[in-house]
Amino acid sequence: MNRRDFLKRTGVLAAGAFALNQTAALAAKNIGVFGVQLYSVRGVLPADPKGIMTQLAQMGYRQFESYQGNQGFLWGMSPKEIKSFLNDINVKMVSTHFNYGGQANKPDELKKSFDMAAEAGLTYALCPYIGAQKSFDDWKRIADGFNKAGELARQSGVKFGYHNHDYSFKALDGKIPQEYLLANTDPKNVLFELDLCWIDVAGQNPVEHLKKYGKRYELCHIKDYKKENGKPVQNDLGKGNVDFKTTLKTARDNGMKYFIVEQEEYPTSPMESMKMDAEYMKKLSV
């Protein structure tokens, strides 16, 4: 091979490699709009809801997921008032965690929560926690309750869902309770929010789970952690064990609609962590 042929061939190979790199770069893209679960700032939010929400908006969070504190999940504001306030700071409240455990057997109270969420413009009202169950008879009772709540929510114009912790991904009698809930709830009435930290803590593979069940999940919690002395300790995004690039790409490819940052433990302070997390999300390409 003479020098001219060598340069020509290596030039073609280099061009091919460049094209492949460009294709990979184009295939990867930022998450785009992302939100925050307000429980992340539970230590400072109640004293100044509007002020803290405004600071979060300034960090780049364009969506909020609320939770039920002492002032309710609208933080002392009427549905009309909070819609107006959030519009002014360019934020949409898409969902809330609410006191499902205290209202599950009180349909009038459930309906009131769903109606309030709908009036405030929320899309989802979510059960945040139910705890580990002793048997699948108990999980059947939970699934039946979810189906009833979901039907009631649909009548109000919102969607009912369940947010997991690690316990529902830990095997019971050789089966995974989360998979039982997925199989025994009506997709018309019940959806799910996947916590990417807790499924990982439970030792399950979030990518494989999303490939199989992704269409049932419309929201996810983006949360990072490391194990210290055998226990999970949460940290700022990108400083823990969760593989966000692979997991969030799979989530997006399987229909995930909302990407919600949540952090409950902080290296320094809640607001500093929220700022760090927002910067991570702006740069994250999957």
N, C-alpha and C positions, 0 to 999 in steps of 0.2 A: 504494500500500500504506500503510494507516494504521499508527500506532505499535503498536497492539495486535496486528495481523497480523504486523508485523515482529518483535516480541518472541516471538510464538508460533512463527514459522518458525525464527528463530535458535535458539530453545530446543530445537526438535526436532533441528536440525542438531548442536547442541552435545551433546545426549543421544546422538545416533548416533555422533559421534566418540568420546565417552566409552566407549560400548559396544564400539566397535572396539578401542580401546586396552585395555580390560579383557579382551577375547577374546585379543588378542595376548599380554597378560601371563600369562593362564592357560595358553596354548599353550606358552610358554617355561617350563622348569623346571630346577632344579638337576640336576647330574649325579647327585647322591646319593652312594652309597658309592664311594670311589676308593682306589686302592692306590699302592704305590711299588716300583720296581725297586731292590733293595738295592745294586746296583752303583753307584747314585748316592752311596752313602756308603762306597765301597770303601776310602777312605783312613783311616777311623776304625772301621769295623765289626769287622775281624779282632781287634783288641785287646780288644774288649768287646762281643761279639755281643748278649748279653742286654740290656746297658745301652743300647746304641744302638737296638735294636729297641723297647725300652720308651719311649725318647724319641720315636721316630717315631709310636708308637701314641698318645702324649700329644698330638702335633700334630694328630691326626685321621685318620691313615692306618689304614684298617680291613682292608686286604688287602696282603700282601707277595708280591712275585715275587723269588725268590732267584737267585743265580748261583753257579757253582762256583769257590770260592776254594781256598786251601791246606787248609782244614778241611772241604772238601766242601760241597755245597749245603745241608746241614743244620747247618753251623757247629759241628761237633764233638759234636752232640747225636744221640741215637738218635731214630728216628721217634716213639716213644712219648713221649720227653722233650720234643721240640720241640712236639708237639701239645699237651701239657699246659701248657707255658710260654706258647704263643701264646693258648691259651684263657684263661689268667689275665690277659693284657693285652688281651683282646677283639679279637684279630686272627686272620684266616684266611690261611694261606699257600696261595695258589691255584695257583701255578706256579713253575717254576724254569728258568733257562737252565742248560744242562749241557754237558759236553765231548763233544758229538756228533762233532766232527772227529776226536777221538782214539779214539772208540769205534765209528765207523760200520762198520768192517770186523771188529769183535769182538763178535759177537752175545751172548756170555755177559756181557760188560761192559755192553752196552746193556740187557740184561734185568735185570741187577743194579741199574742206575740207575732203570729204570722201576719195579721192585719196591719200591725204597726210597722213591721218590716216592709211590707208591700207599699204602704203609704209613704214611707221614707225613700222609696225607690230601690230597695235592696232586691237582689235576685235570689239569694240563698239564706236560709236559716238552718244552722248546723248544730247537731248534738256534739259537744266537745269531749265528752268522757262518760263512760258507763261502768268502767272497772272490769276486772277479770271475773268470769263466771265459773261456777263449779261443774256444770254439766251442759250438754247440748240441749237438754230440756230448758235450761235457763237461756241459752242462746236463741232457742226457738221463740221463747217469750219476748226476747229483745227484738228479733226480726219481725214478729207480729206487731209489736208496738210501733216499730219504724214504719211499717206499711200503713198503719192507721194514721200516724202523724203525717206521713207523706201525702196521703189522700186529702187530709184536712188542709195542709199547706197549699196544695194545688188549687183547692177551692178559693184560697185567699190570693192566689196569683204569685206565689213564691215557690221555690224548690226546697225540699227538706233533704238534709244529708247528714252523714256521720264522719267525724274526724277520728282517725285511729291513734292509739298509742301502741306500745310494744306488745301489751298483753293480748291483743286480738290477732297478733301474728305468731304467737307461741302455741305450739301444738297441744291439743287436748284430745286424749283418746285417739292419737294418731292423725287427727285432722286439724286444719287451721281455721279457727273461728271466723277470721275475716273472709275466708273463702266461703264459709257457710252463709254469712250475711249476704255476700254478693249473689249467691245462688238462690237465696230464699227471700229476697226482697224484690218488689216489682220495679223495674227500671223506670216506669212512668212516674213512680212516686218517691223513690229513694235513690239518691246518688251518693258519691263518696268523695272525701277530701283526703288525699294521701300525704301523710307526714313522712318526709324522706329521711328524717333522722330516726324515727321510731321503728320503721320497718327494717332499717339497717341494724339498729340496736338488737332487734329480735333475731338477727341472723338470717333473714330472708333476702332474696335477690330482687331489688326493686325493678331492675330492667326486665327480668323474666316475668315478674308480676304484671308490669305495665303492658308488656306485649300480649299477655293473656286477657287482662281485665281492663285495659286502659280506657275503653269506651265508657266505663261506669264512673270514671274519675273526671271531674270537671275543674277541680281546684287542687293545688298541692301546697304544702308548707315546705319552704326552703330553709333548712336548719342544719347547722354543722356541729360536730362533736368529736371529742377524742375520749378514749377510755383511760381513766386514771384509777389505779388500784381496783381494777375490775368494774368500775362504775362509769357510765357516760357523763361527761362534763361538756357542756355546750361552749362554743367559742364563736368568734367572728367568722363570717363566711370565708371559705378558702383556707382556713387554718386547722381544719379537722380532717376526718376520714371519709366524708361523703364525696363520691365521684359525681359532681354536679354536671360536668360536660356530657358524659354518657347518659346519665339518668334523665336529665332535662331534655336532651335530644329525643330520647325514646318517648318521654311524656308528651312532648310537642307533636311528634310524629303520630301518636295514638290519640290525639284529640284533646289534650289538656288545654283548658281555656284561661285559667288564672294561676299566676305564679306569685305566691304570698310569702314574704320573708317573715320568719318568726325566730326570736331569740329570747331565752329565759334566764340565761346566766351570762355575765359580762366580765371581761378582763379589767375594765375600768368603770364605765358607767353606761346605763341604757342608751342615752342619746349619742354618746360617742360610738357605741357599737352600731347603732342604727345608721349613723353617718358612714361608717366603714362598710357596712353591708350594702348600702345604696351604691357606693362607689364600685364595689365588687360586681354588683348586678349590672351596672352600666357598661362594664368592660367585658362581662362574661359572654363568650361566643360559643354556641353549641351546634 
